[in-house]
């Protein structure tokens, strides 16, 4: 549900509540008018009943008085006088006025009953509309609850996304630091290997001028023995010519050349093998940490179960190592 639809629902709900309140006010006003008309009708009926009662009393009094005068034998003239007096007891104008008032009361009562029936129908219609509005209000409430639940879920997902982004940024910084450290260690390892290679080539080029301090422990005695053996066996111009030609060559080639020229079996001194240093161990440890990070898996569901961050490195022409890394799902 979009925000515009939600605002339209809120507006419709407010409009419905306003119309319902207005209809309730009109209903209360109509009931008040009906009660007032009913009160006036009852008062008019009471007045009409009093008038009818007075008329009946006057009529009965005139009849009794006429009977008394007719029973006497010598009062015929008095009988006519009594009849005129009975007629004068309820005047014609009063009788006509009471009859007119009675007709008006009947008409008013009829109109009030019709208005009452109309108001009853109006009340029933309003109650039906109230029921409809109540159902629509419940539906709107359900939509609002659904919207709030969806909004809470989206907010939670947004928070999880923010946390994961911050976690990825932290992992990226840690990975950059590890890669920088790895690059430094690789450069140092390359430099150490070059230094060892230079030492070895220097030792192979000038056997007599090799510094024993540059060789590993135990190789200085072997080198002195080989030097003494070479000084005793090689003599003359052929040995002096064979020695310079064999110096630029590698270990196995120089050994075969010495064997063929001098006729003696001679072993080439083994190249100095460096011991396990801390640089290689640190590089292997960093590689293990990068490929197998510690802690719980931090990958989200959309990246799969085993996310990896491969990296590739190779020395260029200047013996510099450039590390390339990329993320893969």
N, C-alpha and C positions, 0 to 999 in steps of 0.2 A: 504494500500500500504506500503510495507516494505521499509526500507532505501536503500537496494540493488537495488530494482526495480526503485526507485526514482533516484539513481545515474546513472543507465543504461539509463533512459530517458534523463537525463541531458547530458550524453555522446553522445547519438544519436542526440540530438538537436544540440550540438556543431559540430558534424560531418556533419550534414545536412547543417548547416550554412556555414561551410568551403567549402563543395562541391558546394554549391550555389554561393558563392563568386568566386570560381575558374571558374565555368561555365560562370559567368558574365564577368570575365576578358577575357576568351577565346572568348566570343561573341564580346566584344569590339575590340579585336585584329583582329578578322576575318572581322569585319566591316571596320576597318581601312585599311586592305589589299584590301578589295573589292573597297573601295573608291580610293585607289592608282591605282589599275588596271583599274578602270573606267577612271581615269584621263589620264593614259597612252594610253588607247584605244582612247579617244577623241583626244589626241594629234596626234596619228598615223592617225586617220581619217582625221584630218585637213591637215597633211602632204600629205596624199594620194590625197585629193581633190586638193591641190595646184599643185601636180605633174600632175594630170589628166588635170587640167586647163592649165598648161603650155604646155602639149602635144597637147591639142586641139588648142591652140593658134598657136603653131608651124605648125600644120597640115593645119589650115585655111590659114596661111600666105603662105605656100608652094603652095596650090591649087590656090590662087589668082595670085601668081607670075607666075605659069605655064599657067594660062589662058591668061594673058597679052602677054606672049611670043608666044603662039600658034596663037593668032589673027594676028600677023604680017605675012606678006606673004613671006618675004625673010629671016626669022630667024629660020630655022629648026634646024640648029646646035646649036643655042642658046637655043632652047627648051629642047634639051637633056641635056645641061649644067645646065639649071634651075631645071630640074627634079632631077638630081644628087644633086644639092644644097639643094632641099627640103628634100631629103632623109638624107642628112647630117645634117639637122636642129635638129632632134631627133635621137640620136644614138641608135643603137639596144641594146647596153649594158644597157643604161639608161632605155629603155623600159622594158627589161627583169628584171632589178633590181626592177623597180616599180611594175611590175606584181608579182614578188616573195614577195615583201613587202606587197602587197595587200592580197596575199594568206595567208601570216603569220598573218596579222591583222585579217583576217576572222577566221582563226583557233583560234587565241587568243581570239577573241570575243566570239566564240562558247564555248571555254573552260571556259571563265569567266561567261557566262550565265549559264553553267552547275554548276559551283561552286556557283553561286548566288542561284540557285534552291536548291542545297544541303544545303547551309547555311540557307536558309529560312526554310527548313524542320528541320534543327538542332535547329533553334530558336523556332519553334513551339514545338518541343520536350522539349526544356528547359522551355518554358512557362508552358507546361503541368506538368512538374516535379515541377516547382515553385508552381503551384496551389496545387499539392499533398502535398508538404512540408508545405505550408501554413495551409492546413487542419490538418496535423499532429501536427504542432506547436500549433494550437488552442486546439487540443485535449490534448496535453501535458500541456498547460496552465490551462485547466479545471482540469486535474489531480492535478496539483500543488495547485490550489485554494482549491480543495477538501481536499488535504492533510493538507494544512495550517489551514482550518477550523476545521478538526478533531483534529489537534494538539492543537489548541486553546481550544477546548472543553475538551480534555484530561488534558491540563494544568490547566484549571479551576477546573476540578474534583479533580486533585491532590492537588490544593490549599485548596479546601473545605475539602478534607480528612485530610490534615495537620491541618487545623483549628479544625476539629472535634476531632482529636487525642489529640491536646493540650487541648481542652475543656474537654475531657474525663479524661486526666491526672489531670487537675485542680479539676474536680468533685471527682476524686478518692482521692486526697489529702484532700479535704474538708470532704469527707465521712470518711476517716481514722481518722481525727481529731474529728469528731462527735462521731464515734464509741469509740474512746479512752475516750472521755468525758463521754459517756454513760456508759462505763465499770466502770469508776471511781465512777460515781453516783450510779450505781447498787451496787458496793462494799460498798460504804458509807451507802446506804440504808440497805443492809444486816447487816452491823455492828450496825446501829441504831436499827434495829429490834432485833438483839441479845441482845443489851444492855437493850432494853425495856423488853425483855423476862426474862433476868436475874433479873431485878428489880422486875418484877412481881412474879417470883418464890421465890425471897428473901422475898418479902412482904407476900406471902402465907405461907412460912415456919416459919417465926417468926413474928407473928402479933404484939406481944408486943414490938418488937425491930425495927419496921419499922420507917424509917426516914420520917417525913412528907414532907421534901423538895423534896423527890424523886417522890411523887405522884402528879397527876394533881391538879389543883385548885378546891376546893370543896370536894375532897375525903378524906382530913385529918379529917374533922369533922365527917364524916360517920364512919371512922375507929375508932375514939375515943369513939363514942357512942356504936359501936359494941363491943369494948373492955370492956367498963363498964358493958354492958349487959351480956357478957360472964363471967366476974368475979363474978357477983351476982348470976347467974343461976347455973354455973358449980361449984360443990364443992364435996369434998370427993375423994375417991380413984378411983371410976368409971370414974369420969370426968378427973382425971389425966391420967388414962389409955386410955381413949378414945381420948384425945387430941393428944398424939404422934402418935397413929395409923392413925389419920385422916390427919396429916400434909403432908405426901408424896403424897396423892391422889390429884386428880384434883378438880375443883370447884364444879360441880354438885354432884360428889360422896361424897365429904366432907359434903355438905349441907344435903344430905339424911341421912348420918351416924349420924350427930348431931341431926337431928330431931327424928330418931328412938331411940337413946340412952337417950336423955334427956326428950323427950316427949313434948318439946316446939317447936313451929313453929319459925324457925329462917332463915333469908335470908342471903345467902352467899354474901360477898362484891364483887361487880362487878370488873373485871380486869381493870386496868387503860388503857383506850383507848387513844392512842396518837392523838393529833390533826394533821391536815393536815400540813405537813412540806414542806419546799422548795425543798427538794431532789426529792420527788415523782413528784412534779409539773414540775421540770426541766426534769426529765426522760420522762414524758408524752409529754412535749413540744418537746424534741429531737426526740421521736418516731414519733410525728406528722410531724416534719420537714423532717425526713428521708423518711417517707412514702409519703408525699405530699410536694415535694420541691417547693420552690417559683420560680417565673419567668416563662418565656416562655418555652415550651417543647424543649428539646435539642436533642431529639432522631432523628436519621436519618431515612429515609424511610425503609431501610432494617431491622431495629429493631422493626418495628411496631409502632402503635399509642401510646400504654401505656407501655413503658419499666418499669421494676421494679427491685429493688435490695433488695431481701429478706435477712433477717438475723435471726439467731437462737442463743439462749443462754440458758444455764442451769448451775446450780451450781454443782460442782463435790464433791468428798468426803471431800476435804479440804475447802469447801464453797468458792471456787474460780469460778468466772464466765468467761467462754471462749466464745467469740462471733465469730460465723462463718457467713460469708456473701458471696454471689455469685451473679453474674449478670445473668439475664434471659431476653430473648427477648420477 
